[in-house]
Amino acid sequence: MPTKYIDDYEIEFSAAPLEGCALWGAYVAVFAPSTTPMHRIKIRQKRRVAVTQRFVDAASACAAAEAEAANIVASIKASPTGRT
């Protein structure tokens, strides 16, 4: 699963085949650093982004998930609890 860092957040983005068709969905999970180096805090579980979009291949789904990561981190930072 590809990983990207935005500020202190670790972003995992991936693609998965959608059930019942030959198309793909884009997924993102967000983690924050922990005081323990061997752990991380999951602040947003893996969920599908661009829900209305379906992609013809895994590469385009991953690219859409990666592109959406910056928006997700911005919304987390804007949230009073730091989570969405």
PDB file of N, CA, C and O in Angstrom:
ATOM      1  N   MET A   1       0.848  -1.169   0.000  1.00  0.00           N
ATOM      2  CA  MET A   1       0.000   0.000   0.000  1.00  0.00           C
ATOM      3  C   MET A   1       0.896   1.235   0.000  1.00  0.00           C
ATOM      4  O   MET A   1       1.707   1.402   0.911  1.00  0.00           O
ATOM      5  N   PRO A   2       0.767   2.097  -0.995  1.00  0.00           N
ATOM      6  CA  PRO A   2       1.599   3.304  -1.044  1.00  0.00           C
ATOM      7  C   PRO A   2       1.332   4.218   0.152  1.00  0.00           C
ATOM      8  O   PRO A   2       0.207   4.313   0.643  1.00  0.00           O
ATOM      9  N   THR A   3       2.381   4.880   0.604  1.00  0.00           N
ATOM     10  CA  THR A   3       2.291   5.790   1.742  1.00  0.00           C
ATOM     11  C   THR A   3       2.849   7.142   1.341  1.00  0.00           C
ATOM     12  O   THR A   3       3.806   7.240   0.574  1.00  0.00           O
ATOM     13  N   LYS A   4       2.225   8.185   1.880  1.00  0.00           N
ATOM     14  CA  LYS A   4       2.639   9.550   1.612  1.00  0.00           C
ATOM     15  C   LYS A   4       2.565  10.309   2.933  1.00  0.00           C
ATOM     16  O   LYS A   4       1.694  10.033   3.759  1.00  0.00           O
ATOM     17  N   TYR A   5       3.467  11.258   3.138  1.00  0.00           N
ATOM     18  CA  TYR A   5       3.434  12.081   4.343  1.00  0.00           C
ATOM     19  C   TYR A   5       3.028  13.501   3.975  1.00  0.00           C
ATOM     20  O   TYR A   5       3.578  14.101   3.051  1.00  0.00           O
ATOM     21  N   ILE A   6       2.058  14.027   4.709  1.00  0.00           N
ATOM     22  CA  ILE A   6       1.655  15.423   4.587  1.00  0.00           C
ATOM     23  C   ILE A   6       1.742  15.996   5.992  1.00  0.00           C
ATOM     24  O   ILE A   6       0.988  15.600   6.881  1.00  0.00           O
ATOM     25  N   ASP A   7       2.666  16.932   6.186  1.00  0.00           N
ATOM     26  CA  ASP A   7       2.967  17.456   7.517  1.00  0.00           C
ATOM     27  C   ASP A   7       3.313  16.273   8.421  1.00  0.00           C
ATOM     28  O   ASP A   7       4.213  15.500   8.093  1.00  0.00           O
ATOM     29  N   ASP A   8       2.623  16.116   9.544  1.00  0.00           N
ATOM     30  CA  ASP A   8       2.912  15.006  10.450  1.00  0.00           C
ATOM     31  C   ASP A   8       2.026  13.796  10.205  1.00  0.00           C
ATOM     32  O   ASP A   8       2.119  12.809  10.934  1.00  0.00           O
ATOM     33  N   TYR A   9       1.183  13.852   9.209  1.00  0.00           N
ATOM     34  CA  TYR A   9       0.225  12.780   8.950  1.00  0.00           C
ATOM     35  C   TYR A   9       0.780  11.782   7.947  1.00  0.00           C
ATOM     36  O   TYR A   9       1.389  12.155   6.945  1.00  0.00           O
ATOM     37  N   GLU A  10       0.558  10.513   8.237  1.00  0.00           N
ATOM     38  CA  GLU A  10       0.928   9.439   7.323  1.00  0.00           C
ATOM     39  C   GLU A  10      -0.340   9.009   6.593  1.00  0.00           C
ATOM     40  O   GLU A  10      -1.330   8.635   7.222  1.00  0.00           O
ATOM     41  N   ILE A  11      -0.305   9.064   5.278  1.00  0.00           N
ATOM     42  CA  ILE A  11      -1.463   8.762   4.458  1.00  0.00           C
ATOM     43  C   ILE A  11      -1.202   7.467   3.704  1.00  0.00           C
ATOM     44  O   ILE A  11      -0.176   7.327   3.039  1.00  0.00           O
ATOM     45  N   GLU A  12      -2.123   6.527   3.805  1.00  0.00           N
ATOM     46  CA  GLU A  12      -2.061   5.317   2.995  1.00  0.00           C
ATOM     47  C   GLU A  12      -3.172   5.411   1.961  1.00  0.00           C
ATOM     48  O   GLU A  12      -4.334   5.626   2.305  1.00  0.00           O
ATOM     49  N   PHE A  13      -2.820   5.252   0.725  1.00  0.00           N
ATOM     50  CA  PHE A  13      -3.831   5.280  -0.330  1.00  0.00           C
ATOM     51  C   PHE A  13      -3.741   4.000  -1.136  1.00  0.00           C
ATOM     52  O   PHE A  13      -2.661   3.443  -1.334  1.00  0.00           O
ATOM     53  N   SER A  14      -4.891   3.548  -1.595  1.00  0.00           N
ATOM     54  CA  SER A  14      -4.919   2.276  -2.307  1.00  0.00           C
ATOM     55  C   SER A  14      -6.118   2.224  -3.245  1.00  0.00           C
ATOM     56  O   SER A  14      -6.975   3.107  -3.243  1.00  0.00           O
ATOM     57  N   ALA A  15      -6.152   1.176  -4.036  1.00  0.00           N
ATOM     58  CA  ALA A  15      -7.265   0.890  -4.934  1.00  0.00           C
ATOM     59  C   ALA A  15      -7.739  -0.531  -4.648  1.00  0.00           C
ATOM     60  O   ALA A  15      -6.953  -1.403  -4.278  1.00  0.00           O
ATOM     61  N   ALA A  16      -9.019  -0.740  -4.824  1.00  0.00           N
ATOM     62  CA  ALA A  16      -9.582  -2.082  -4.642  1.00  0.00           C
ATOM     63  C   ALA A  16     -10.676  -2.286  -5.674  1.00  0.00           C
ATOM     64  O   ALA A  16     -11.402  -1.354  -6.017  1.00  0.00           O
ATOM     65  N   PRO A  17     -10.789  -3.521  -6.170  1.00  0.00           N
ATOM     66  CA  PRO A  17     -11.851  -3.787  -7.138  1.00  0.00           C
ATOM     67  C   PRO A  17     -13.219  -3.622  -6.480  1.00  0.00           C
ATOM     68  O   PRO A  17     -13.413  -4.013  -5.329  1.00  0.00           O
ATOM     69  N   LEU A  18     -14.149  -3.051  -7.206  1.00  0.00           N
ATOM     70  CA  LEU A  18     -15.511  -2.884  -6.704  1.00  0.00           C
ATOM     71  C   LEU A  18     -16.306  -4.158  -6.957  1.00  0.00           C
ATOM     72  O   LEU A  18     -16.166  -4.812  -7.990  1.00  0.00           O
ATOM     73  N   GLU A  19     -17.127  -4.479  -6.002  1.00  0.00           N
ATOM     74  CA  GLU A  19     -17.903  -5.708  -6.081  1.00  0.00           C
ATOM     75  C   GLU A  19     -18.920  -5.640  -7.220  1.00  0.00           C
ATOM     76  O   GLU A  19     -19.617  -4.640  -7.391  1.00  0.00           O
ATOM     77  N   GLY A  20     -18.989  -6.708  -7.981  1.00  0.00           N
ATOM     78  CA  GLY A  20     -20.000  -6.815  -9.020  1.00  0.00           C
ATOM     79  C   GLY A  20     -19.664  -6.181 -10.351  1.00  0.00           C
ATOM     80  O   GLY A  20     -20.500  -6.165 -11.255  1.00  0.00           O
ATOM     81  N   CYS A  21     -18.442  -5.650 -10.492  1.00  0.00           N
ATOM     82  CA  CYS A  21     -18.058  -5.063 -11.778  1.00  0.00           C
ATOM     83  C   CYS A  21     -16.543  -5.139 -11.945  1.00  0.00           C
ATOM     84  O   CYS A  21     -15.835  -5.601 -11.050  1.00  0.00           O
ATOM     85  N   ALA A  22     -16.061  -4.692 -13.074  1.00  0.00           N
ATOM     86  CA  ALA A  22     -14.631  -4.746 -13.358  1.00  0.00           C
ATOM     87  C   ALA A  22     -13.942  -3.414 -13.067  1.00  0.00           C
ATOM     88  O   ALA A  22     -12.830  -3.184 -13.541  1.00  0.00           O
ATOM     89  N   LEU A  23     -14.579  -2.540 -12.301  1.00  0.00           N
ATOM     90  CA  LEU A  23     -14.035  -1.207 -12.027  1.00  0.00           C
ATOM     91  C   LEU A  23     -13.393  -1.156 -10.631  1.00  0.00           C
ATOM     92  O   LEU A  23     -13.515  -2.089  -9.837  1.00  0.00           O
ATOM     93  N   TRP A  24     -12.712  -0.044 -10.360  1.00  0.00           N
ATOM     94  CA  TRP A  24     -11.937   0.101  -9.129  1.00  0.00           C
ATOM     95  C   TRP A  24     -12.405   1.304  -8.318  1.00  0.00           C
ATOM     96  O   TRP A  24     -12.918   2.280  -8.865  1.00  0.00           O
ATOM     97  N   GLY A  25     -12.215   1.215  -6.991  1.00  0.00           N
ATOM     98  CA  GLY A  25     -12.496   2.318  -6.088  1.00  0.00           C
ATOM     99  C   GLY A  25     -11.200   2.828  -5.473  1.00  0.00           C
ATOM    100  O   GLY A  25     -10.216   2.095  -5.374  1.00  0.00           O
ATOM    101  N   ALA A  26     -11.212   4.093  -5.062  1.00  0.00           N
ATOM    102  CA  ALA A  26     -10.043   4.740  -4.448  1.00  0.00           C
ATOM    103  C   ALA A  26     -10.267   4.837  -2.935  1.00  0.00           C
ATOM    104  O   ALA A  26     -11.348   5.228  -2.494  1.00  0.00           O
ATOM    105  N   TYR A  27      -9.253   4.485  -2.143  1.00  0.00           N
ATOM    106  CA  TYR A  27      -9.374   4.431  -0.688  1.00  0.00           C
ATOM    107  C   TYR A  27      -8.209   5.166  -0.018  1.00  0.00           C
ATOM    108  O   TYR A  27      -7.090   5.180  -0.530  1.00  0.00           O
ATOM    109  N   VAL A  28      -8.501   5.782   1.153  1.00  0.00           N
ATOM    110  CA  VAL A  28      -7.481   6.514   1.910  1.00  0.00           C
ATOM    111  C   VAL A  28      -7.663   6.221   3.394  1.00  0.00           C
ATOM    112  O   VAL A  28      -8.789   6.142   3.884  1.00  0.00           O
ATOM    113  N   ALA A  29      -6.538   6.058   4.114  1.00  0.00           N
ATOM    114  CA  ALA A  29      -6.514   5.984   5.580  1.00  0.00           C
ATOM    115  C   ALA A  29      -5.500   7.014   6.061  1.00  0.00           C
ATOM    116  O   ALA A  29      -4.502   7.267   5.386  1.00  0.00           O
ATOM    117  N   VAL A  30      -5.756   7.618   7.240  1.00  0.00           N
ATOM    118  CA  VAL A  30      -4.872   8.660   7.764  1.00  0.00           C
ATOM    119  C   VAL A  30      -4.432   8.284   9.179  1.00  0.00           C
ATOM    120  O   VAL A  30      -5.241   7.872  10.011  1.00  0.00           O
ATOM    121  N   PHE A  31      -3.132   8.436   9.428  1.00  0.00           N
ATOM    122  CA  PHE A  31      -2.551   8.138  10.734  1.00  0.00           C
ATOM    123  C   PHE A  31      -1.761   9.347  11.219  1.00  0.00           C
ATOM    124  O   PHE A  31      -1.179  10.089  10.428  1.00  0.00           O
ATOM    125  N   ALA A  32      -1.755   9.525  12.529  1.00  0.00           N
ATOM    126  CA  ALA A  32      -0.967  10.585  13.160  1.00  0.00           C
ATOM    127  C   ALA A  32       0.169   9.934  13.937  1.00  0.00           C
ATOM    128  O   ALA A  32       0.079   8.760  14.297  1.00  0.00           O
ATOM    129  N   PRO A  33       1.240  10.683  14.201  1.00  0.00           N
ATOM    130  CA  PRO A  33       2.344  10.110  14.968  1.00  0.00           C
ATOM    131  C   PRO A  33       1.930   9.808  16.407  1.00  0.00           C
ATOM    132  O   PRO A  33       1.023  10.434  16.955  1.00  0.00           O
ATOM    133  N   SER A  34       2.603   8.855  16.990  1.00  0.00           N
ATOM    134  CA  SER A  34       2.351   8.448  18.362  1.00  0.00           C
ATOM    135  C   SER A  34       3.602   8.709  19.193  1.00  0.00           C
ATOM    136  O   SER A  34       4.687   8.893  18.641  1.00  0.00           O
ATOM    137  N   THR A  35       3.458   8.725  20.500  1.00  0.00           N
ATOM    138  CA  THR A  35       4.628   8.879  21.368  1.00  0.00           C
ATOM    139  C   THR A  35       5.480   7.614  21.370  1.00  0.00           C
ATOM    140  O   THR A  35       6.647   7.652  21.758  1.00  0.00           O
ATOM    141  N   THR A  36       4.908   6.507  20.943  1.00  0.00           N
ATOM    142  CA  THR A  36       5.636   5.251  20.821  1.00  0.00           C
ATOM    143  C   THR A  36       6.053   5.065  19.365  1.00  0.00           C
ATOM    144  O   THR A  36       5.187   5.006  18.493  1.00  0.00           O
ATOM    145  N   PRO A  37       7.327   4.973  19.078  1.00  0.00           N
ATOM    146  CA  PRO A  37       7.780   4.903  17.677  1.00  0.00           C
ATOM    147  C   PRO A  37       7.238   3.711  16.880  1.00  0.00           C
ATOM    148  O   PRO A  37       7.151   3.774  15.654  1.00  0.00           O
ATOM    149  N   MET A  38       6.883   2.654  17.555  1.00  0.00           N
ATOM    150  CA  MET A  38       6.420   1.454  16.849  1.00  0.00           C
ATOM    151  C   MET A  38       4.914   1.468  16.592  1.00  0.00           C
ATOM    152  O   MET A  38       4.377   0.510  16.037  1.00  0.00           O
ATOM    153  N   HIS A  39       4.236   2.523  16.980  1.00  0.00           N
ATOM    154  CA  HIS A  39       2.793   2.600  16.795  1.00  0.00           C
ATOM    155  C   HIS A  39       2.415   3.904  16.105  1.00  0.00           C
ATOM    156  O   HIS A  39       3.200   4.851  16.049  1.00  0.00           O
ATOM    157  N   ARG A  40       1.231   3.927  15.597  1.00  0.00           N
ATOM    158  CA  ARG A  40       0.681   5.151  15.029  1.00  0.00           C
ATOM    159  C   ARG A  40      -0.791   5.206  15.388  1.00  0.00           C
ATOM    160  O   ARG A  40      -1.415   4.181  15.664  1.00  0.00           O
ATOM    161  N   ILE A  41      -1.327   6.382  15.384  1.00  0.00           N
ATOM    162  CA  ILE A  41      -2.714   6.590  15.776  1.00  0.00           C
ATOM    163  C   ILE A  41      -3.564   6.716  14.515  1.00  0.00           C
ATOM    164  O   ILE A  41      -3.354   7.612  13.697  1.00  0.00           O
ATOM    165  N   LYS A  42      -4.514   5.816  14.372  1.00  0.00           N
ATOM    166  CA  LYS A  42      -5.407   5.863  13.211  1.00  0.00           C
ATOM    167  C   LYS A  42      -6.466   6.925  13.490  1.00  0.00           C
ATOM    168  O   LYS A  42      -7.294   6.761  14.386  1.00  0.00           O
ATOM    169  N   ILE A  43      -6.441   8.009  12.726  1.00  0.00           N
ATOM    170  CA  ILE A  43      -7.429   9.057  12.935  1.00  0.00           C
ATOM    171  C   ILE A  43      -8.521   9.050  11.867  1.00  0.00           C
ATOM    172  O   ILE A  43      -9.558   9.696  12.015  1.00  0.00           O
ATOM    173  N   ARG A  44      -8.272   8.324  10.812  1.00  0.00           N
ATOM    174  CA  ARG A  44      -9.322   8.118   9.811  1.00  0.00           C
ATOM    175  C   ARG A  44      -9.141   6.735   9.223  1.00  0.00           C
ATOM    176  O   ARG A  44      -8.146   6.460   8.552  1.00  0.00           O
ATOM    177  N   GLN A  45     -10.109   5.863   9.477  1.00  0.00           N
ATOM    178  CA  GLN A  45     -10.022   4.508   8.962  1.00  0.00           C
ATOM    179  C   GLN A  45     -10.073   4.512   7.443  1.00  0.00           C
ATOM    180  O   GLN A  45     -10.555   5.456   6.817  1.00  0.00           O
ATOM    181  N   LYS A  46      -9.570   3.445   6.876  1.00  0.00           N
ATOM    182  CA  LYS A  46      -9.598   3.314   5.421  1.00  0.00           C
ATOM    183  C   LYS A  46     -11.040   3.400   4.945  1.00  0.00           C
ATOM    184  O   LYS A  46     -11.901   2.627   5.363  1.00  0.00           O
ATOM    185  N   ARG A  47     -11.280   4.360   4.060  1.00  0.00           N
ATOM    186  CA  ARG A  47     -12.602   4.479   3.468  1.00  0.00           C
ATOM    187  C   ARG A  47     -12.489   4.991   2.046  1.00  0.00           C
ATOM    188  O   ARG A  47     -11.490   5.585   1.640  1.00  0.00           O
ATOM    189  N   ARG A  48     -13.524   4.743   1.333  1.00  0.00           N
ATOM    190  CA  ARG A  48     -13.530   5.097  -0.081  1.00  0.00           C
ATOM    191  C   ARG A  48     -13.691   6.602  -0.254  1.00  0.00           C
ATOM    192  O   ARG A  48     -14.542   7.226   0.380  1.00  0.00           O
ATOM    193  N   VAL A  49     -12.873   7.165  -1.111  1.00  0.00           N
ATOM    194  CA  VAL A  49     -12.988   8.575  -1.490  1.00  0.00           C
ATOM    195  C   VAL A  49     -13.517   8.610  -2.910  1.00  0.00           C
ATOM    196  O   VAL A  49     -13.482   7.600  -3.612  1.00  0.00           O
ATOM    197  N   ALA A  50     -13.998   9.744  -3.330  1.00  0.00           N
ATOM    198  CA  ALA A  50     -14.560   9.870  -4.676  1.00  0.00           C
ATOM    199  C   ALA A  50     -15.610   8.779  -4.891  1.00  0.00           C
ATOM    200  O   ALA A  50     -15.570   8.040  -5.875  1.00  0.00           O
ATOM    201  N   VAL A  51     -16.546   8.698  -3.949  1.00  0.00           N
ATOM    202  CA  VAL A  51     -17.514   7.607  -3.923  1.00  0.00           C
ATOM    203  C   VAL A  51     -18.312   7.499  -5.216  1.00  0.00           C
ATOM    204  O   VAL A  51     -18.684   6.400  -5.626  1.00  0.00           O
ATOM    205  N   THR A  52     -18.571   8.608  -5.846  1.00  0.00           N
ATOM    206  CA  THR A  52     -19.362   8.551  -7.081  1.00  0.00           C
ATOM    207  C   THR A  52     -18.524   8.190  -8.298  1.00  0.00           C
ATOM    208  O   THR A  52     -19.059   7.979  -9.386  1.00  0.00           O
ATOM    209  N   GLN A  53     -17.219   8.120  -8.115  1.00  0.00           N
ATOM    210  CA  GLN A  53     -16.348   7.788  -9.242  1.00  0.00           C
ATOM    211  C   GLN A  53     -15.914   6.329  -9.178  1.00  0.00           C
ATOM    212  O   GLN A  53     -15.640   5.782  -8.109  1.00  0.00           O
ATOM    213  N   ARG A  54     -15.862   5.726 -10.348  1.00  0.00           N
ATOM    214  CA  ARG A  54     -15.317   4.385 -10.505  1.00  0.00           C
ATOM    215  C   ARG A  54     -14.230   4.478 -11.553  1.00  0.00           C
ATOM    216  O   ARG A  54     -14.369   5.202 -12.539  1.00  0.00           O
ATOM    217  N   PHE A  55     -13.157   3.753 -11.346  1.00  0.00           N
ATOM    218  CA  PHE A  55     -11.987   3.880 -12.202  1.00  0.00           C
ATOM    219  C   PHE A  55     -11.756   2.595 -12.982  1.00  0.00           C
ATOM    220  O   PHE A  55     -12.076   1.501 -12.519  1.00  0.00           O
ATOM    221  N   VAL A  56     -11.193   2.749 -14.177  1.00  0.00           N
ATOM    222  CA  VAL A  56     -10.996   1.595 -15.056  1.00  0.00           C
ATOM    223  C   VAL A  56      -9.814   0.728 -14.649  1.00  0.00           C
ATOM    224  O   VAL A  56      -9.745  -0.442 -15.024  1.00  0.00           O
ATOM    225  N   ASP A  57      -8.882   1.293 -13.883  1.00  0.00           N
ATOM    226  CA  ASP A  57      -7.740   0.487 -13.434  1.00  0.00           C
ATOM    227  C   ASP A  57      -7.262   0.954 -12.061  1.00  0.00           C
ATOM    228  O   ASP A  57      -7.633   2.027 -11.586  1.00  0.00           O
ATOM    229  N   ALA A  58      -6.438   0.129 -11.443  1.00  0.00           N
ATOM    230  CA  ALA A  58      -5.936   0.416 -10.097  1.00  0.00           C
ATOM    231  C   ALA A  58      -5.066   1.666 -10.070  1.00  0.00           C
ATOM    232  O   ALA A  58      -5.100   2.417  -9.095  1.00  0.00           O
ATOM    233  N   ALA A  59      -4.296   1.900 -11.110  1.00  0.00           N
ATOM    234  CA  ALA A  59      -3.401   3.063 -11.142  1.00  0.00           C
ATOM    235  C   ALA A  59      -4.174   4.376 -11.096  1.00  0.00           C
ATOM    236  O   ALA A  59      -3.783   5.297 -10.378  1.00  0.00           O
ATOM    237  N   SER A  60      -5.258   4.474 -11.847  1.00  0.00           N
ATOM    238  CA  SER A  60      -6.031   5.715 -11.834  1.00  0.00           C
ATOM    239  C   SER A  60      -6.781   5.888 -10.518  1.00  0.00           C
ATOM    240  O   SER A  60      -6.967   7.015 -10.060  1.00  0.00           O
ATOM    241  N   ALA A  61      -7.207   4.803  -9.912  1.00  0.00           N
ATOM    242  CA  ALA A  61      -7.856   4.884  -8.593  1.00  0.00           C
ATOM    243  C   ALA A  61      -6.863   5.343  -7.533  1.00  0.00           C
ATOM    244  O   ALA A  61      -7.202   6.178  -6.695  1.00  0.00           O
ATOM    245  N   CYS A  62      -5.645   4.814  -7.556  1.00  0.00           N
ATOM    246  CA  CYS A  62      -4.607   5.240  -6.603  1.00  0.00           C
ATOM    247  C   CYS A  62      -4.257   6.709  -6.808  1.00  0.00           C
ATOM    248  O   CYS A  62      -4.051   7.433  -5.834  1.00  0.00           O
ATOM    249  N   ALA A  63      -4.190   7.150  -8.033  1.00  0.00           N
ATOM    250  CA  ALA A  63      -3.877   8.551  -8.313  1.00  0.00           C
ATOM    251  C   ALA A  63      -4.969   9.469  -7.759  1.00  0.00           C
ATOM    252  O   ALA A  63      -4.668  10.532  -7.216  1.00  0.00           O
ATOM    253  N   ALA A  64      -6.231   9.064  -7.892  1.00  0.00           N
ATOM    254  CA  ALA A  64      -7.333   9.859  -7.340  1.00  0.00           C
ATOM    255  C   ALA A  64      -7.283   9.882  -5.819  1.00  0.00           C
ATOM    256  O   ALA A  64      -7.535  10.920  -5.207  1.00  0.00           O
ATOM    257  N   ALA A  65      -6.962   8.754  -5.207  1.00  0.00           N
ATOM    258  CA  ALA A  65      -6.850   8.689  -3.747  1.00  0.00           C
ATOM    259  C   ALA A  65      -5.709   9.576  -3.259  1.00  0.00           C
ATOM    260  O   ALA A  65      -5.861  10.293  -2.269  1.00  0.00           O
ATOM    261  N   GLU A  66      -4.587   9.534  -3.935  1.00  0.00           N
ATOM    262  CA  GLU A  66      -3.443  10.368  -3.563  1.00  0.00           C
ATOM    263  C   GLU A  66      -3.785  11.849  -3.708  1.00  0.00           C
ATOM    264  O   GLU A  66      -3.406  12.658  -2.862  1.00  0.00           O
ATOM    265  N   ALA A  67      -4.488  12.203  -4.761  1.00  0.00           N
ATOM    266  CA  ALA A  67      -4.873  13.595  -4.984  1.00  0.00           C
ATOM    267  C   ALA A  67      -5.834  14.081  -3.901  1.00  0.00           C
ATOM    268  O   ALA A  67      -5.780  15.248  -3.511  1.00  0.00           O
ATOM    269  N   GLU A  68      -6.696  13.223  -3.419  1.00  0.00           N
ATOM    270  CA  GLU A  68      -7.678  13.594  -2.396  1.00  0.00           C
ATOM    271  C   GLU A  68      -7.053  13.697  -0.999  1.00  0.00           C
ATOM    272  O   GLU A  68      -7.639  14.310  -0.107  1.00  0.00           O
ATOM    273  N   ALA A  69      -5.886  13.110  -0.807  1.00  0.00           N
ATOM    274  CA  ALA A  69      -5.241  13.096   0.512  1.00  0.00           C
ATOM    275  C   ALA A  69      -5.035  14.494   1.084  1.00  0.00           C
ATOM    276  O   ALA A  69      -5.253  14.700   2.278  1.00  0.00           O
ATOM    277  N   ALA A  70      -4.626  15.447   0.275  1.00  0.00           N
ATOM    278  CA  ALA A  70      -4.396  16.814   0.761  1.00  0.00           C
ATOM    279  C   ALA A  70      -5.694  17.429   1.278  1.00  0.00           C
ATOM    280  O   ALA A  70      -5.680  18.122   2.295  1.00  0.00           O
ATOM    281  N   ASN A  71      -6.806  17.191   0.602  1.00  0.00           N
ATOM    282  CA  ASN A  71      -8.102  17.701   1.058  1.00  0.00           C
ATOM    283  C   ASN A  71      -8.513  17.063   2.378  1.00  0.00           C
ATOM    284  O   ASN A  71      -9.071  17.731   3.249  1.00  0.00           O
ATOM    285  N   ILE A  72      -8.242  15.784   2.523  1.00  0.00           N
ATOM    286  CA  ILE A  72      -8.592  15.077   3.751  1.00  0.00           C
ATOM    287  C   ILE A  72      -7.796  15.629   4.928  1.00  0.00           C
ATOM    288  O   ILE A  72      -8.360  15.880   5.993  1.00  0.00           O
ATOM    289  N   VAL A  73      -6.493  15.821   4.744  1.00  0.00           N
ATOM    290  CA  VAL A  73      -5.658  16.370   5.823  1.00  0.00           C
ATOM    291  C   VAL A  73      -6.110  17.790   6.166  1.00  0.00           C
ATOM    292  O   VAL A  73      -6.150  18.153   7.341  1.00  0.00           O
ATOM    293  N   ALA A  74      -6.443  18.581   5.178  1.00  0.00           N
ATOM    294  CA  ALA A  74      -6.925  19.949   5.438  1.00  0.00           C
ATOM    295  C   ALA A  74      -8.205  19.919   6.272  1.00  0.00           C
ATOM    296  O   ALA A  74      -8.365  20.738   7.177  1.00  0.00           O
ATOM    297  N   SER A  75      -9.120  18.989   5.983  1.00  0.00           N
ATOM    298  CA  SER A  75     -10.354  18.911   6.761  1.00  0.00           C
ATOM    299  C   SER A  75     -10.089  18.417   8.179  1.00  0.00           C
ATOM    300  O   SER A  75     -10.772  18.829   9.116  1.00  0.00           O
ATOM    301  N   ILE A  76      -9.112  17.546   8.341  1.00  0.00           N
ATOM    302  CA  ILE A  76      -8.743  17.076   9.684  1.00  0.00           C
ATOM    303  C   ILE A  76      -8.169  18.230  10.496  1.00  0.00           C
ATOM    304  O   ILE A  76      -8.517  18.405  11.664  1.00  0.00           O
ATOM    305  N   LYS A  77      -7.304  19.006   9.889  1.00  0.00           N
ATOM    306  CA  LYS A  77      -6.705  20.140  10.580  1.00  0.00           C
ATOM    307  C   LYS A  77      -7.746  21.194  10.949  1.00  0.00           C
ATOM    308  O   LYS A  77      -7.617  21.854  11.980  1.00  0.00           O
ATOM    309  N   ALA A  78      -8.764  21.356  10.125  1.00  0.00           N
ATOM    310  CA  ALA A  78      -9.805  22.355  10.374  1.00  0.00           C
ATOM    311  C   ALA A  78     -10.795  21.890  11.439  1.00  0.00           C
ATOM    312  O   ALA A  78     -11.507  22.707  12.023  1.00  0.00           O
ATOM    313  N   SER A  79     -10.844  20.592  11.694  1.00  0.00           N
ATOM    314  CA  SER A  79     -11.770  20.054  12.674  1.00  0.00           C
ATOM    315  C   SER A  79     -11.291  20.366  14.097  1.00  0.00           C
ATOM    316  O   SER A  79     -10.099  20.234  14.376  1.00  0.00           O
ATOM    317  N   PRO A  80     -12.188  20.777  15.006  1.00  0.00           N
ATOM    318  CA  PRO A  80     -11.783  21.091  16.376  1.00  0.00           C
ATOM    319  C   PRO A  80     -11.170  19.890  17.116  1.00  0.00           C
ATOM    320  O   PRO A  80     -10.340  20.067  18.008  1.00  0.00           O
ATOM    321  N   THR A  81     -11.581  18.679  16.746  1.00  0.00           N
ATOM    322  CA  THR A  81     -11.051  17.495  17.431  1.00  0.00           C
ATOM    323  C   THR A  81      -9.834  16.914  16.714  1.00  0.00           C
ATOM    324  O   THR A  81      -9.170  16.021  17.241  1.00  0.00           O
ATOM    325  N   GLY A  82      -9.539  17.418  15.511  1.00  0.00           N
ATOM    326  CA  GLY A  82      -8.427  16.875  14.743  1.00  0.00           C
ATOM    327  C   GLY A  82      -8.757  15.544  14.099  1.00  0.00           C
ATOM    328  O   GLY A  82      -7.858  14.809  13.690  1.00  0.00           O
ATOM    329  N   ARG A  83     -10.030  15.230  14.008  1.00  0.00           N
ATOM    330  CA  ARG A  83     -10.468  13.968  13.379  1.00  0.00           C
ATOM    331  C   ARG A  83     -11.691  14.243  12.525  1.00  0.00           C
ATOM    332  O   ARG A  83     -12.446  15.181  12.780  1.00  0.00           O
ATOM    333  N   THR A  84     -11.876  13.415  11.510  1.00  0.00           N
ATOM    334  CA  THR A  84     -13.104  13.481  10.717  1.00  0.00           C
ATOM    335  C   THR A  84     -13.701  12.115  10.574  1.00  0.00           C
ATOM    336  O   THR A  84     -14.744  11.960   9.938  1.00  0.00           O
TER     337      THR A  84
END
